[in-house]
Amino acid sequence: MTNTELEQLVDTSDAWIRERTGIEERRIADPSQTTGDLAVEAGLAAIAAADVDPATVDMVIVGTSTPDAVFPSTACLIQRRLGVAPDAVAMDVAAACSGFIYALGVADRFIRTGSVKRALVIGAETFSRILNWQDRSTCVLFGDGAGAVLLEATTEHEGIINTHLHSDGANAELLHVPWGVSQGYDRLVDNAGTVSMRGNEVFKVAVRTLGRLIDETLEKNGLSRSDIDWVVPHQANIRIIAATAKKLDIPMERVVVTVQKHGNTSAASIPLALDAAIRDGRIQRGQLLLLEAFGAGFTWGSALVRY
C-alpha cells in the first residue's frame, strides 16, 4: 500500500508522510492471511538459508502482538507446518515492537543453558488488523510482515554476544490498544480495539531511552561507537532512527534503514531489516551488529551480535 493509496482513505499526503516518517509504502496482508501464515514463510526462509533439517529445530519462539488466537500460541500453531521437532518448545512473546529482541534474548538463554540446540526466532505481525483506518496519526505508520533467524550453539567467536532487556509500565497509556480478554473484550465498539498513540510524547521517550540503551550495551562490553559496524534498529520512523543516531554520533551510513519500504512492522521490523541488509551484501560475516528496539509497554532491548 503506497502513500498515494492512503490519500484516498484519510486526510493526508504522500509528501507529509515522507517528511514525518520516511515511509513510502508498506505491505498489507491479504484478508485470508494470518500472522501465522507470514511467520511460516519467514521461518521456512530462515531454515533454508541455514541449510538445516527442520526436524532438528527444538524451539520455536514468535515475537508478536497480533497472534492468530488467544490460545494456542502462534508458535504452537506453526510448529507442525514448519516440520520442526514434534516435542519442541513453542511459545509467543508479547513485547510490542521489542518483541523480536525479547524473543531473541529468551532463545539465547535457552541455548546457553543447554535446554535446546536449535531455536527458530520469528518476529511476525498483522498490525493492519488493529488499526483505525480513519486515524491518520497511526494508520500511515504501520504495515504487516515477518522475519526470522535460526540460532544454534557454537564454539566460534560469533553469534549473540549478549542481550539487554528492559521495561517500564509507568507510561503504558502513551502507546496501547485499550482492550483485552479481561477488559472490553465483549464490547469492541468505536475503534476500542485499535492502536492509540500520543506520538510526540512517545518520540521523546524513545529517543532518550534508546540513547541510554546503546550506551549501556557498549559500556558493558567495553566497546566504543566506532567498534560497531552496523546498527539495525526497530524501523519505527526515520525521525526516531535519525535522532537516535545523531544523539550517539553514529553516521547514518552505518544504520540499516528499511522503513521506507516496510513501514513500522512492530516485532517484524528488525528481522526484516537484518534480512534485507544481509541479502544485499551490506552486512558481511564477522561484522559487529547492534540490534535495538523500543516499543509499547514501554519495553526496550538490544542485542550485540557478531554475524
C-alpha positions in Angstrom: 0.0 0.0 0.0 1.6 3.3 -1.2 1.2 6.7 0.4 -0.9 7.7 -2.6 -3.4 4.9 -1.8 -3.6 6.2 1.7 -4.5 9.6 0.4 -7.8 8.1 -0.7 -8.6 6.9 2.8 -7.6 9.7 5.1 -6.8 13.4 5.0 -3.0 13.1 4.4 -0.5 13.4 1.6 2.5 11.5 0.3 4.7 14.5 1.0 3.6 14.8 4.6 4.0 11.0 5.3 7.5 11.0 3.8 8.6 14.1 5.7 7.3 13.0 9.0 8.0 9.3 8.9 10.2 8.4 5.9 7.7 5.8 4.8 6.9 5.4 1.1 4.9 2.2 1.2 4.0 -0.7 3.4 2.7 -4.3 3.0 -0.9 -5.2 4.0 -1.7 -8.9 4.5 -4.5 -10.4 2.4 -7.7 -10.8 4.4 -7.2 -14.6 4.2 -3.7 -14.4 5.7 -2.9 -14.6 9.4 0.2 -13.7 11.4 1.0 -17.4 11.4 0.9 -17.6 7.6 3.5 -14.8 7.4 5.6 -16.4 10.2 5.6 -19.8 8.4 7.1 -18.1 5.2 9.8 -16.3 7.2 10.6 -19.5 9.2 10.9 -21.6 6.1 13.2 -19.0 4.5 15.4 -18.9 7.6 15.6 -22.7 7.8 16.5 -22.8 4.1 19.2 -20.1 4.5 20.8 -22.0 7.4 20.5 -25.3 5.4 19.4 -27.4 8.3 16.9 -30.2 8.7 13.8 -28.6 10.3 13.2 -31.7 12.4 16.4 -30.7 14.3 14.9 -27.4 15.4 13.7 -27.9 19.0 12.4 -24.4 19.8 10.1 -22.0 18.0 9.5 -18.6 19.6 7.4 -15.9 18.0 7.5 -12.2 18.9 4.1 -10.8 18.1 1.3 -8.5 19.4 -1.1 -9.8 16.8 -1.4 -13.6 17.4 -3.7 -15.9 15.5 -5.7 -16.8 18.6 -5.9 -16.2 22.3 -4.6 -19.7 22.6 -2.8 -21.8 21.5 0.2 -19.6 20.8 1.0 -18.7 17.2 4.3 -20.6 17.7 2.3 -23.8 18.5 0.1 -23.3 15.5 3.0 -23.1 13.1 5.2 -25.8 14.7 3.7 -28.6 12.7 3.5 -26.5 9.5 7.2 -25.9 9.7 8.1 -29.5 10.2 10.2 -28.9 13.3 10.6 -31.4 16.2 7.2 -32.5 17.4 8.2 -32.1 21.1 9.9 -28.7 20.6 9.5 -25.8 23.0 7.0 -23.3 21.4 5.8 -20.0 22.7 4.9 -16.4 21.8 6.5 -13.4 23.4 4.4 -10.2 23.6 6.6 -7.1 23.9 5.2 -5.0 21.1 7.9 -3.5 18.9 10.6 -5.0 21.1 9.1 -8.5 20.6 11.8 -9.8 18.4 14.6 -8.7 20.7 12.8 -10.1 23.7 12.3 -13.4 21.8 16.0 -13.4 20.8 17.0 -12.9 24.4 14.9 -15.8 25.6 16.1 -18.2 22.9 19.7 -17.2 23.6 19.4 -18.1 27.2 17.7 -21.4 26.4 20.6 -22.3 24.2 23.3 -21.2 26.6 21.9 -23.4 29.4 21.8 -26.4 27.0 18.0 -26.6 27.2 17.7 -26.5 23.4 20.1 -27.0 20.5 18.5 -25.0 17.7 15.9 -22.2 18.0 13.9 -20.5 15.4 13.1 -17.0 16.4 10.4 -15.1 14.4 9.0 -11.6 14.5 5.6 -11.5 12.8 2.7 -9.1 12.8 -0.5 -8.2 11.0 -0.8 -4.8 12.5 -3.3 -3.7 9.8 -5.9 -5.7 11.8 -5.7 -3.4 14.8 -5.5 0.0 13.0 -8.2 2.6 12.9 -8.1 3.5 9.2 -9.7 6.8 9.9 -6.9 7.9 12.3 -4.2 9.4 10.1 -1.8 9.7 13.0 -1.5 5.9 13.2 -2.7 4.2 10.1 0.0 5.7 7.9 2.8 4.3 10.1 2.2 0.5 10.3 2.5 -2.5 8.0 2.4 -6.3 8.1 5.3 -8.6 7.8 7.5 -11.3 9.2 11.2 -12.1 9.6 13.2 -14.9 11.2 16.6 -16.1 12.3 17.9 -19.5 13.3 20.1 -19.9 16.3 22.4 -22.7 17.4 25.3 -23.2 19.8 28.8 -22.6 18.6 32.3 -22.7 19.9 33.4 -19.9 17.5 33.6 -16.3 18.4 30.4 -15.3 16.6 26.7 -15.1 17.2 24.8 -13.4 20.0 27.3 -11.8 22.5 24.6 -10.7 24.9 21.2 -9.0 25.1 19.8 -6.3 27.3 16.1 -6.2 28.0 14.1 -3.6 30.0 10.6 -2.4 30.6 8.7 0.4 32.4 4.9 0.3 32.6 4.6 3.8 34.0 3.5 5.4 30.7 1.7 2.5 29.2 -1.2 4.7 28.0 1.0 6.7 25.6 1.0 3.7 23.2 -1.5 0.9 23.6 -4.5 -1.0 22.4 -7.1 -0.4 25.2 -8.8 -3.8 25.2 -8.0 -7.4 26.0 -9.6 -10.7 27.1 -10.1 -9.4 30.7 -11.3 -5.9 29.8 -13.6 -4.7 27.0 -13.3 -8.0 25.0 -17.1 -8.3 24.8 -17.8 -4.7 23.6 -15.4 -3.8 20.8 -17.1 -0.7 19.5 -16.0 2.7 18.3 -12.5 1.5 17.4 -11.8 0.5 21.0 -9.7 -2.4 19.7 -7.3 -0.3 17.7 -3.9 1.3 18.3 -3.9 4.5 20.3 -0.7 6.6 20.4 0.4 10.0 21.6 3.2 10.3 19.0 5.1 13.3 20.2 5.5 12.0 23.7 6.4 8.5 22.5 9.1 10.1 20.3 10.8 11.9 23.1 10.8 8.9 25.4 12.0 6.6 22.6 15.0 8.7 21.6 16.1 9.3 25.2 15.7 5.7 26.1 17.4 4.3 23.1 20.4 6.6 23.7 20.8 5.1 27.2 20.3 1.6 25.9 23.1 1.8 23.3 25.4 3.4 25.8 24.6 0.6 28.3 25.3 -2.1 25.7 28.6 -0.5 24.6 29.8 0.1 28.2 29.0 -3.4 29.4 31.0 -4.8 26.5 33.9 -2.4 26.7 33.2 -1.1 23.3 33.2 2.3 21.6 30.7 3.5 19.0 33.4 3.1 16.3 33.6 -0.6 17.0 30.0 -1.1 15.7 29.9 -1.9 12.0 26.1 -1.7 11.7 23.2 -0.5 13.8 20.0 -2.5 12.9 17.2 -0.5 14.7 13.5 -1.1 15.0 12.0 0.7 12.0 9.5 2.9 13.8 10.0 6.0 11.6 13.0 7.8 10.1 12.9 10.6 12.7 13.4 8.3 15.6 16.2 6.4 13.8 18.0 9.6 12.7 17.6 11.3 16.1 19.0 8.3 17.9 21.9 8.1 15.5 22.6 11.8 15.9 22.4 11.6 19.7 25.1 8.9 19.7 27.2 10.4 16.9 26.7 7.3 14.7 26.6 8.2 11.0 23.5 7.1 9.1 25.8 5.3 6.6 26.2 2.6 9.4 22.5 2.4 10.1 20.3 -0.1 8.3 17.1 1.6 7.2 14.2 -0.2 5.5 11.3 1.8 7.0 10.6 3.4 3.6 9.6 0.1 2.1 8.0 -1.7 5.1 6.7 1.0 7.4 6.6 0.1 11.1 6.0 -3.7 11.3 6.5 -3.8 15.0 8.2 -7.1 16.1 8.9 -8.0 12.5 10.9 -4.9 11.7 14.4 -5.8 12.9 14.5 -9.3 11.3 13.1 -7.8 8.1 15.9 -5.1 8.1 18.5 -7.7 9.0 17.5 -10.0 6.2 17.5 -7.1 3.6 21.0 -5.9 4.6 22.4 -9.5 4.6 20.9 -10.3 1.2 22.0 -7.1 -0.5 25.6 -7.5 0.8 25.8 -4.6 3.3 26.3 -6.9 6.3 29.2 -9.2 6.0 30.4 -12.2 8.0 32.5 -11.1 11.0 30.9 -7.7 11.4 29.6 -6.5 14.7 25.9 -5.6 14.8 23.9 -3.7 17.3 20.2 -4.5 17.2 17.9 -2.2 19.2 14.2 -1.7 19.7 11.7 0.4 21.7 8.0 -0.5 22.0 4.8 -0.2 23.8 4.9 -1.1 27.5 7.2 0.6 27.4 9.7 -2.1 26.5 13.1 -1.8 25.1 16.1 -4.0 24.4 19.3 -4.6 22.4 21.3 -7.5 21.1 25.0 -7.3 20.3 25.7 -9.8 17.5 28.9 -10.9 15.7 27.5 -12.1 12.4 
